[in-house]
């Protein structure tokens, strides 16, 4: 997904007063109640890949996720959790992403737009295949868990990285939700401890319905399933191996 193409949609969809707290430390609740966080973690590399697979290419404006809508959903979820307990809850919205060499100028407007909505952004240079942000997301979740969590939402389809640690958190009684696309997150859909929320079911995240087709939802007349990447990628792989 081209992050530069997302910028105008994010920036233009931020009405005044919709910012989500970025989770800065607060000295304490004014009314003396214990303070906990409701944490949202967005795995940008993983979800970009998943959305591209559904669309068969880069998304147009109608198919790019709207983070202002996601922020409002987080605020609503925080209010629900707050109503069912006695703790003071603070929402924290985060995006984790890699920055490829030479792409800083392209990515900067997208990052600034996210921060303007109220999302904190963790950005890490993409140096090699081992410089992903999985460990950074898990470290942040563990940090917030130690400080006090009332709920955690992870937007990712990476079951290998997230299933076990998130199920461990859920087993302690903390509500854990996985956000994503159900055709890519069967591990979360089938889990007895995790609650799965399809991104299309969150109001306003997408302007138009995604053109989703899977082997489980085929129409009677059949349907095309688009390739995950262009055929020309095979040549790129051969070239890299030769070098």
C-alpha positions in Angstrom: 0.0 0.0 0.0 1.3 3.5 -0.8 1.2 5.5 2.4 1.5 8.8 0.5 -1.8 8.0 -1.2 -3.5 7.6 2.3 -2.5 11.0 3.5 -5.1 13.2 1.9 -7.9 10.8 3.0 -6.7 10.8 6.6 -6.0 14.5 6.8 -9.3 15.4 5.2 -11.3 13.2 7.5 -10.3 14.6 10.8 -13.1 16.8 12.2 -12.2 18.9 15.3 -12.6 17.1 18.6 -12.0 13.5 17.3 -8.5 13.1 18.4 -7.6 9.9 20.4 -5.2 10.0 23.3 -1.8 8.9 22.3 -1.3 7.3 25.7 1.0 9.8 27.4 1.5 9.0 31.1 -0.9 10.7 33.4 -0.1 11.3 37.1 -3.3 9.9 38.3 -7.1 9.9 38.1 -8.7 13.1 39.5 -11.3 11.2 41.3 -8.9 8.8 43.0 -9.8 5.8 40.9 -7.1 3.5 39.5 -6.2 4.3 35.9 -5.8 1.6 33.2 -5.4 1.8 29.5 -7.4 0.5 26.6 -4.7 -0.2 24.0 -5.0 -0.4 20.2 -2.0 -1.7 18.3 -2.0 -1.5 14.5 0.5 -3.7 12.6 0.8 -1.6 9.5 3.1 -3.9 7.4 0.9 -6.9 8.0 -2.4 -5.2 7.3 -1.0 -3.4 4.2 -0.1 -6.8 2.8 -3.5 -8.3 3.7 -5.5 -5.5 2.2 -3.3 -5.7 -1.0 -4.0 -9.4 -1.2 -7.8 -8.8 -1.0 -7.7 -6.1 -3.7 -5.1 -7.6 -5.9 -3.1 -4.4 -5.8 -2.9 -1.0 -4.3 -6.1 0.4 -2.8 -8.0 3.3 -4.2 -9.4 6.0 -1.9 -12.6 4.0 -1.3 -10.6 1.0 0.0 -8.1 2.7 2.3 -8.7 2.4 6.0 -9.9 5.6 7.8 -8.1 6.0 11.1 -10.4 8.7 12.3 -13.2 6.1 12.2 -11.0 3.6 14.0 -10.2 6.2 16.6 -13.9 6.8 17.2 -14.5 3.1 17.6 -11.7 2.9 20.2 -13.3 5.7 22.1 -16.6 4.0 22.0 -15.0 0.7 23.1 -13.3 2.5 26.0 -16.6 4.0 27.1 -18.2 0.5 27.1 -15.4 -1.0 29.3 -15.5 2.0 31.6 -19.2 1.6 32.2 -18.7 -1.9 33.4 -16.0 -1.2 36.0 -14.7 1.3 38.5 -11.3 2.1 37.0 -10.5 5.3 35.1 -9.7 4.2 31.5 -7.5 6.0 29.0 -7.5 5.0 25.3 -4.2 4.6 23.6 -4.0 4.3 19.8 -0.7 3.2 18.2 0.6 2.3 14.8 3.8 0.4 14.2 5.5 0.6 10.8 8.7 0.1 9.0 10.4 2.8 7.0 12.3 1.6 4.0 15.5 3.4 3.0 14.9 6.6 1.0 11.1 6.6 1.7 11.1 9.0 4.7 9.8 12.0 2.6 7.0 9.9 1.2 6.0 8.4 4.5 6.3 11.6 6.6 2.9 13.1 5.6 1.1 9.9 6.5 2.8 9.7 9.9 2.0 13.3 10.7 -1.6 12.8 9.7 -1.9 9.8 12.0 -0.4 11.8 14.8 -2.9 14.6 14.1 -5.8 12.1 14.5 -4.3 11.1 17.9 -2.3 8.0 17.1 1.2 7.5 18.4 3.5 6.1 15.7 6.4 3.7 16.3 8.6 3.9 13.1 11.6 1.6 12.6 14.1 1.5 9.7 13.6 -1.5 7.4 17.2 -2.6 7.2 16.8 -6.3 6.5 14.2 -9.1 6.9 14.8 -9.3 10.6 14.1 -5.6 11.3 10.3 -6.0 11.4 8.2 -4.5 14.3 6.7 -7.7 15.8 9.0 -7.7 18.8 8.4 -3.9 19.3 4.6 -4.4 19.4 4.9 -7.3 21.8 7.2 -5.3 24.1 4.8 -2.4 24.1 1.8 -4.6 24.9 3.9 -6.2 27.8 4.8 -2.8 29.1 1.2 -1.6 29.2 0.0 -4.9 30.6 2.5 -4.4 33.5 1.2 -0.9 34.1 -2.5 -1.9 33.9 -4.7 -2.9 31.0 -8.4 -2.8 30.8 -8.5 -4.1 27.2 -6.2 -4.6 24.2 -7.0 -4.6 20.5 -4.4 -5.8 18.0 -4.9 -5.2 14.3 -2.9 -8.0 12.7 -3.2 -11.4 11.0 0.1 -12.6 12.4 -0.9 -15.5 14.6 2.6 -16.8 14.9 3.7 -13.7 16.7 0.5 -12.8 18.6 -1.7 -15.8 19.4 0.1 -17.2 22.4 1.0 -14.0 24.2 -2.5 -12.5 23.6 -4.2 -15.7 24.8 -2.1 -15.6 27.9 -3.4 -12.0 28.6 -6.9 -13.0 27.8 -6.7 -15.9 30.2 -6.2 -13.4 33.0 -9.6 -11.9 32.3 -8.5 -8.9 30.2 -10.7 -8.5 27.1 -8.5 -9.1 24.0 -9.8 -8.4 20.5 -8.1 -9.1 17.1 -8.9 -6.7 14.3 -8.4 -7.8 10.7 -9.8 -9.7 7.8 -11.4 -13.0 8.7 -10.0 -14.8 5.7 -6.5 -14.1 6.9 -7.0 -14.6 10.7 -8.6 -18.0 11.1 -6.5 -18.5 14.3 -8.3 -15.6 15.9 -11.7 -16.5 14.7 -11.3 -20.1 16.1 -9.8 -19.0 19.4 -11.8 -19.6 22.6 -10.0 -16.8 24.3 -9.8 -14.0 21.7 -12.6 -12.0 20.2 -12.3 -11.3 16.5 -13.6 -8.1 14.9 -13.5 -7.8 11.1 -12.4 -4.4 10.1 -15.3 -4.1 7.7 -17.7 -4.4 10.6 -16.3 -1.2 12.3 -18.4 1.7 11.1 -16.7 4.0 8.6 -13.3 2.3 8.4 -14.0 1.7 4.7 -16.0 3.9 2.4 -17.1 1.0 0.2 -17.4 -2.7 0.7 -14.2 -4.6 -0.1 -14.3 -7.0 -3.0 -13.8 -10.0 -0.9 -13.9 -13.5 -2.3 -12.8 -16.7 -0.5 -13.2 -20.4 -1.0 -15.7 -20.3 1.9 -17.9 -17.6 0.3 -17.9 -18.5 -3.4 -21.0 -17.4 -5.4 -22.9 -20.0 -7.3 -21.5 -18.7 -10.6 -17.9 -18.9 -9.4 -15.4 -16.1 -9.0 -11.8 -15.1 -9.7 -9.3 -15.0 -6.8 -6.7 -12.4 -7.6 -2.9 -13.2 -7.2 -1.2 -12.1 -4.1 1.6 -10.5 -6.1 2.4 -9.9 -9.8 4.0 -12.6 -11.8 6.9 -10.3 -12.5 7.9 -10.7 -8.9 9.4 -14.1 -9.9 12.0 -12.3 -12.0 12.9 -10.0 -9.1 13.5 -13.1 -7.0 15.7 -14.7 -9.6 17.7 -11.5 -10.0 18.3 -11.1 -6.2 19.4 -14.8 -6.0 21.8 -14.3 -8.8 23.4 -11.2 -7.1 
